[in-house]
C-alpha cells in the first residue's frame, strides 16, 4: 500500500528462459518498452514507496512477447484495485479532487499511463485490447461533456443512480486473451503481417495454456529435475538414493554450466544413471533433444525398454536407431522432445542428417557410452567423426563421455574440450585372484611378484576328473554354486559348450531339484522359440541350472537365458568375452578360463571388463575374480593385471586412411568444407590432430589429406581437388555418404545395381536379396559345395539363369561339388555372396531359422547375424538408390524388402515385433492371446497381460506395454 492507502502493484518478470533483457527484445514490442528518455513502463503506475508487493510467476505466458499480462495474478490485483476505488464513498469532494490531481490517477484505461507514444508495435492481443478500452473511454467522455472519467464522477453517478454497467479492466483483459486468436484483429497493419501475428499468437496461447496447468513440473528439487523424477526412479527402478560420487559428479561446476565432461569409473560403478539424469534434465528443463550412443544393438534395445516408461510418465519420446530402424532426418515434433538411442553407426548417420537439415542445434546433449572405444578400429573412427562434427557445427550441444580409466585421458579431454572426473568407487568390493596349478594367489600390485599367496584348493579329484578338468574349474565352481552365481569366460564358443557340459557331468543330483518347475518352463520356452527344437547341450545342462552364452545362439535364446540367470533360475553361465561388453549380468565369482580370446592374449581393458562383472550390488558383500594361468603365461599375466591402463589412439588413418576418406567425403557432402584449407581447419578439431606427432610420423597430416582427396577424385566421388578450385561432391559420392556405404564397396555396389537393372528378376526376390547381401559377411562363411549344389538345383529355371548372369553358373557349382578342378576363372567373392543369398532366400521362404541353419550346416547365431546385417545393409542400399535417379525402380522394392528382412516372420506378427524386446515366440503368444495390433498391446492392462501370457512376469509386462505405447507414439506428427 502506498501513502494514500492504495495498492502498490509491481510486476516482476520471472521467466524460465532467463533471456537477456538487452539483446533479446522481440520485434513485436510496445514502443514504450524499447528504451529511451520518454519510455514509460507499467510499473510507473505506482508511486515510490516502501514494502512494494511483487507478483511473480514461473513462466512467461506469451513466450517471446513482452506481454503486459505476464503475471497470472495481475488480473486479480487490477480487479481488486478497481473495485476498491468504486466502493470509495467519501463525502469530502475536495479530498477527492486532490486525489484526482495525483500522478497515479486510476482511469478506465490503464494504457493511458503509458503516455502518448504510438503503440503500433503492440502484439495483436494488446493492440485490440487498447483500442477497445480507448473506444469505451472516448464514448464516456463524449457523453459526459468531454470530462475524464474519475473516481469523483463514478461516485456522483453512483449517488444519482445513473451509473451505466461496464466491463471491468480485468474482464476485458481476460476476454481479449481468450478471444484474440479466434477473432480477427482490427489492427491497421498489412494483411500478411496481421495473419503472421495471429498465427504466432495461437501457438503461444497453446503453450501458455500448458504452462499454467496444475501438473506443471516443479523443476529443481532433484538435481534440477521435478520431484516426480525421483519418485519414478524409485517406482520403476527401485533407486531411492544416489551414491556419493554420483551426487558429486552431478553437482560439478562443469555439469551445472553445461561444459563437456568425461567421467571414468570401474565397471558396475553406476555410470549410466548419471548420464540418464543429465538426459532427463536436457529434455525436461531445456526442452532439447538428446542422443545416447551405445556400442551394441542389444544394449540399444535394453535402453529403449528402460527409458520407455519414463518417457510416458514425463512426456518425451524414446526413439530406437539400430539395425534398420530409425528415420533420417528424425521426425521434427511440435510439442515433444526426443531421446535418440543409437548404435555407433546409426548415430553418425543421424548427426549427418541433422547437420544437413540445419537442425543440429536442436540437439542439446550427446552421451557416449564406452568412450574408450575411440581406439577400437573402424568403429572408433566413426565415433571420432561423429563427435568432431558436433563440436564443429554447434556450440550449444554438451558432450558427456563415459569411459574406462585410460592412460592418456588428457588427449581425449583436449579433443572434446572437456573436463575429467575419475573415481575408483565400486558398490561391491572386488578381490582379484589368479590360479597356478592348485594354488590361489591374490593380485597385489604392491608385491614384487604382483601375486601374493592366498590358499590351496580344497577339492578331492579322482584320476578321471584330473584328466577331464586339469584346470580345476569344477572345484572353483562348486565353491559358489548353487547358493551364488558364477560366470566362466572361455576363449572360444566351442570351449563354452565343452566346459558347461563337463561341469554338468560332475554335479550332484540335488541340483536337479532346485527350482525344478522354473527350469522346465525355461526349456519349454526355448523349444517354442526354436520352432520345436532345443539345443542338445542346453537340454542336458539347463535342468542342473547351467547354460552357455555366445553369438552362436539366437537373440531369443540369449534373452531367455539372460532373464533366467538374472532371476536365479540358472546359477552358472559359460560365455565368451562379448558378454562382458554387453548386457550387465553380474556374478558372485567370475572365472577366466584362459588369458586368451581365441588366439589373442587379453588386453587390459578386456580383462577389466570381465572381472568387473564380479559382485552384485545389494546382494553380495564381495565379488571375486579368478584368472586361470599356465606357467608359460605367468609373466604376461603380471603385466595384464598390474600394468597401467592402456592408451587410446585415433583410428582415422587405420586401414590406409579408410576413416579419413569417409570423413572428407562427408565434409564436402555436408558443405562443411569446400576447400583443402577448410578440410584442414576441421581436422584441427579431431583426436587425430591432438595425436598427430605419434600417428603422423611417416607423413604429415596435409599430405595425408591430399592423398585422400586424390583417391576420392579417382573414384569419381568428388571434383575440384586442383589448387584454387572448390571441392564438390558428385552424385555417386552423395549416394555413398547418404547411404553410409563403405567406400571400398561403393563402386562394386554401383556396378551390381546397374547390371541388375538390365535383367532384374521380379517373379522371385532372390535377385534383390543377392543385391543386398553384405559384402563384409562373405569372408565369414565358406560354402559347403554339396549343400550349395543341392540348394541350387531346387531353384527355378529363371532363378538359375539369374545366378548365371551374376557369375555363378550351375556347371561351376556341380564341378566343385564333385571335387573336380575348375579351369575357368570365376570370381569367388560373387560365388560366396550367392551362397549367403541362398541362405537368406530360404529364410524368407520358410521363416524357420533352425531349419535353415541345419540345412546349410551353419550355426543359428551366424544365420541370425547374417539376417540382421542384411537388413541394415538393405536400408543403406535404399538410401544409396534414393540419391541416384537411374535407380528409381529399386526404391519401392527395397523398402518392402528391408521390412521383411528386419523381422523375417509372418506378416501379421510384424507390428508386434516392432516393440523393443518382443521376439518371435513372444509375438506369437501375444497374437494368439488376442493382442493382434500395436494398439491392442499399448492399451493392455499389465496385470491382465501378465496373467494371460504364460510365464510373463509383471515387470516384463510393464516394459512391453510401455514400449508398445512409446512405439505407437513415435508416429510422425511433424511440424512441417
Number of C-alpha atoms within 10 A of each C-alpha: 14 15 11 7 7 12 18 21 22 17 19 14 17 16 15 14 13 8 12 8 9 8 7 9 15 12 13 16 19 24 18 21 15 15 11 9 6 13 14 19 16 16 14 14 19 18 15 11 10 10 9 15 13 11 17 18 17 17 18 24 24 20 18 17 19 21 18 15 17 23 19 16 13 18 17 12 16 18 14 14 16 19 12 12 16 15 12 13 16 11 9 8 13 11 11 18 13 9 17 16 9 10 12 13 15 19 17 19 18 16 18 14 18 21 13 11 13 11 16 15 16 21 22 24 21 22 19 19 22 20 15 15 19 17 13 14 17 15 11 17 14 11 10 12 8 11 12 15 17 18 23 21 15 19 21 14 13 15 11 9 9 10 13 9 6 9 10 14 19 17 15 16 19 14 12 20 17 12 12 19 20 10 10 13 20 12 17 9 13 8 11 8 10 18 15 10 17 20 14 14 22 14 13 18 19 12 16 17 11 13 17 15 9 7 8 11 16 13 17 12 12 15 17 18 20 20 15 15 21 17 15 17 16 12 11 15 10 10 13 11 11 12 12 9 19 17 13 12 19 17 13 14 11 15 16 12 10 18 17 20 23 23 21 24 19 19 23 21 20 17 20 12 14 18 21 14 19 20 23 24 22 23 25 20 17 13 18 21 25 25 22 23 26 24 20 16 18 18 20 23 20 14 18 26 25 18 22 26 22 19 22 16 12 17 15 23 23 27 24 25 27 22 20 21 18 20 14 17 16 18 16 16 16 10 12 15 23 23 25 25 28 31 22 24 19 25 25 20 23 22 22 24 19 18 20 15 11 11 15 21 17 17 25 22 25 24 24 24 20 16 25 24 21 23 19 16 17 19 18 22 27 25 25 27 26 20 21 20 23 22 20 15 14 16 10 16 22 23 22 27 25 21 22 24 22 17 12 13 20 15 19 25 17 14 21 23 16 20 18 15 15 15 14 11 17 17 17 19 16 19 17 21 21 25 23 15 15 14 13 20 19 18 23 17 14 10 9 8 11 17 20 17 13 14 12 12 15 11 13 9 14 9 9 9 14 12 10 14 16 13 19 19 17 22 17 19 20 16 15 16 17 19 11 17 25 31 28 26 31 25 21 16 19 13 18 22 20 15 24 24 19 16 20 20 13 11 13 9 9 8 16 15 12 16 15 16 12 16 20 14 13 22 20 15 21 23 17 17 21 21 16 11 14 18 14 8 15 20 16 16 21 24 24 28 26 25 28 29 22 22 18 19 19 21 18 19 21 18 17 16 24 20 14 18 22 16 10 17 25 28 23 28 26 26 27 26 23 15 19 22 17 15 14 15 20 23 30 24 29 28 26 26 22 19 24 17 16 15 9 9 16 19 17 18 16 17 18 19 21 25 27 24 26 31 28 20 17 8 11 15 13 16 22 20 27 23 23 21 19 13 9 8 14 14 10 13 22 16 13 20 22 15 12 12 17 16 14 20 23 27 25 28 19 14 11 11 16 18 24 24 20 22 24 24 25 23 21 24 26 19 14 18 21 19 20 22 11 14 19 16 13 19 23 17 20 24 26 24 18 19 15 16 12 11 19 15 9 9 10 12 20 14 11 17 19 13 13 21 24 16 14 21 18 11 14 15 24 24 19 17 18 12 8 9 12 15 23 21 25 17 15 20 27 22 25 29 27 24 22 22 20 17 20 10 14 20 16 12 20 19 11 13 19 14 13 20 13 8 11 18 16 11 9 13 16 23 21 21 25 23 21 25 25 21 19 11 16 20 10 10 13 11 18 14 17 16 14 21 20 13 16 20 13 10 14 11 10 13 18 17 16 19 21 14 13 17 16 22 17 15 12 20 20 19 14 16 16 11 11 10 9 13 7 6 7 13 10 12 12 17 21 19 24 26 27 27 23 21 23 26 20 20 22 22 11 14 17 15 24 23 17 21 19 11 13 21 12 18 18 22 20 18 23 21 18 21 24 18 21 28 27 23 23 27 25 23 27 25 22 25 23 17 18 14 9 12 17 13 13 18 15 10 14 22 15 11 20 24 17 16 22 23 21 25 20 13 10 13 21 20 17 25 22 19 26 24 20 17 19 22 18 21 22 21 16 22 17 11 12 11 19 19 16 22 16 17 24 21 13 20 13 21 13 11 22 18 13 14 15 13 13 13 14 15 12 16 20 21 22 25 25 28 29 29 23 25 22 16 16 16 10 10 13 11 9 7
